[in-house]
Amino acid sequence: MDTLVIDIETKNSFADVGGQQNLTSLETSFVGVYSYAQDKYLSFFERDFAELGRLLQKSGLIIGFSSIRFDIPVMAKYFESGNKFSIGVNFNIFALKQFDILDEIETQLGFRISLDILAKQNLGIGKTHHGLEAIQFYKDQNWAELEKYCLHDVKITKNLYDLAKARGYLLVPQKYSPELIKAEFKIRDVFMPASLF
């Protein structure tokens, strides 16, 4: 079974749907995926969500960053029957085995951190844009930039996961202290990581 790293972008923001409590009202514009089995990055625009669903169904593990609280709940409606978003590939996305890097850090350390800060500390590279810019890319129909931005975040997430697997920890900066904390990871039974950046 495949191990997949995922990241999504949305068409709208929390401000558009009345706040974070209406998370599931957000609509997905693009999903970026890295497949360990295929050793390649994959792009899924809305027209491709049926293909994405079939890929997800065959996965043994989904890796993400805040994916348990954000990506998966936002995507779920596309794979549920009986609603206007259903794309005909129906399954319970919440039943997929998941590894959420941010969730693991918060469980251990009691606080959350941005992908950008974590990547800069551990990989020496950060995000290229902010999530709200991805919404503007969608509105402007700037599909190339939307895809490039999302796949870059997938690459960062993958490389953080690979690093955590290889050395057993990630270094996490604190908000009000220069001290770095080690978030330890015990990761097994997945495809061997490809090379880092």
C-alpha positions in Angstrom: 0.0 0.0 0.0 1.2 3.5 -0.8 2.2 6.2 1.7 1.0 9.6 0.6 2.0 13.1 1.7 -0.9 15.6 1.1 -1.7 19.3 1.3 -4.7 21.1 0.1 -5.6 24.7 -0.9 -9.1 26.2 -0.7 -11.2 28.4 -2.8 -12.4 30.5 0.2 -11.2 31.6 3.7 -12.6 31.3 7.2 -13.8 34.9 6.9 -15.9 33.8 3.9 -17.6 31.0 5.8 -18.2 32.7 9.1 -15.2 31.5 11.1 -13.2 28.3 11.9 -16.3 26.7 13.4 -17.5 26.4 9.8 -14.4 24.7 8.6 -16.3 22.1 6.6 -17.9 24.9 4.5 -14.5 25.6 2.9 -14.2 24.3 -0.6 -11.0 22.7 -2.0 -9.4 24.1 -5.1 -6.3 21.9 -5.4 -4.7 18.9 -3.7 -1.0 18.2 -3.9 0.3 14.7 -3.2 3.6 13.0 -3.0 3.5 9.2 -3.6 6.3 7.1 -2.0 5.3 4.1 -4.1 5.6 6.1 -7.4 8.3 8.5 -6.0 6.7 11.5 -7.6 4.5 14.5 -6.9 1.0 14.5 -8.2 -1.5 17.3 -8.9 -5.2 17.2 -8.4 -7.5 20.1 -9.5 -11.2 19.8 -8.8 -11.8 18.0 -12.0 -9.4 15.3 -10.8 -10.9 14.6 -7.4 -12.3 11.2 -8.5 -8.8 10.1 -9.4 -7.6 11.5 -6.1 -10.2 9.5 -4.2 -9.2 6.3 -5.8 -5.5 7.0 -4.8 -6.5 7.8 -1.2 -8.5 4.6 -0.9 -5.4 2.5 -1.8 -3.2 4.3 0.7 -1.8 2.7 3.8 -0.8 6.0 5.4 -1.6 9.7 4.9 1.0 12.2 6.1 0.2 15.9 6.5 0.8 19.0 8.5 -2.4 20.0 10.4 -4.2 17.5 8.1 -6.3 15.9 10.9 -7.8 19.3 11.8 -7.9 20.9 8.4 -7.1 19.0 5.2 -9.1 15.8 5.9 -12.3 17.5 7.3 -12.3 20.0 4.4 -11.9 17.2 1.8 -14.4 14.8 3.4 -17.5 16.1 1.6 -16.2 15.2 -1.8 -16.1 11.5 -0.9 -19.5 11.3 0.9 -22.5 10.3 -1.0 -25.7 12.3 -1.0 -24.4 15.8 -1.1 -23.8 18.3 -3.8 -20.0 18.0 -3.6 -19.9 14.2 -4.0 -17.7 13.2 -7.0 -18.9 9.5 -7.1 -16.0 7.9 -5.3 -17.5 7.3 -1.8 -15.6 6.2 1.3 -14.9 7.4 4.8 -11.8 9.5 4.6 -11.6 9.7 8.4 -10.9 5.9 8.5 -7.6 6.3 6.7 -4.5 5.8 8.8 -2.9 9.3 9.3 0.3 10.8 10.6 0.0 14.5 11.3 3.3 16.2 12.1 1.8 19.2 13.8 -0.6 17.0 15.8 2.4 15.0 17.0 4.3 18.1 18.0 1.3 19.6 19.9 0.7 16.3 21.7 4.3 16.3 22.9 5.0 19.9 23.5 1.6 21.5 24.2 1.7 24.1 21.5 1.4 24.5 17.7 3.9 25.9 15.3 3.7 27.1 11.7 5.0 24.9 8.8 7.2 27.8 7.7 9.0 28.2 11.0 9.5 24.5 11.5 10.8 24.1 7.9 13.2 27.0 8.3 14.6 25.6 11.5 15.0 22.0 10.3 15.5 22.3 6.5 16.8 25.8 6.0 13.9 26.6 3.6 10.4 28.0 4.1 7.1 28.4 2.4 6.9 30.5 -0.8 3.5 32.1 -0.1 0.7 32.4 2.5 -2.5 30.4 2.3 -4.6 33.5 1.5 -2.5 34.1 -1.6 -3.4 30.6 -2.8 -7.1 31.7 -2.6 -6.2 34.6 -4.8 -4.4 32.4 -7.2 -7.7 30.4 -7.5 -9.8 33.5 -8.0 -7.4 34.8 -10.6 -7.3 31.4 -12.3 -3.6 31.4 -11.9 -3.4 27.6 -11.9 0.4 27.3 -12.4 1.1 29.3 -9.3 -1.5 27.5 -7.3 0.0 24.2 -8.2 3.6 25.3 -7.6 2.8 26.8 -4.2 0.9 23.7 -2.9 3.4 21.2 -4.2 6.2 23.2 -2.5 4.3 22.8 0.8 4.0 19.0 0.1 7.7 18.9 -0.5 8.4 20.6 2.8 6.1 18.3 4.7 7.6 15.2 3.0 11.1 16.3 3.9 10.2 17.1 7.5 8.7 13.7 7.8 11.8 12.0 6.2 14.1 13.9 8.5 12.0 13.0 11.6 12.1 9.4 10.5 15.9 9.4 9.8 17.1 11.1 13.0 14.1 10.5 15.3 13.3 14.2 16.1 12.6 17.7 14.8 13.9 20.8 16.4 11.0 23.1 17.5 11.6 26.8 18.3 9.6 28.3 21.2 7.7 31.5 20.8 9.2 33.4 23.8 12.5 31.7 24.2 15.6 31.1 22.0 15.8 27.5 23.3 15.0 24.7 20.8 13.0 21.7 22.0 13.3 18.2 20.4 10.0 16.7 19.3 10.8 13.0 19.1 9.3 10.7 16.5 9.2 6.9 16.3 8.2 6.3 12.7 8.2 2.7 11.2 6.7 0.6 8.5 6.6 3.2 5.7 8.5 3.6 2.5 12.1 4.6 2.8 12.5 8.4 2.4 13.9 9.8 -0.8 16.7 12.3 -0.5 16.1 15.7 1.2 16.3 19.0 -0.8 
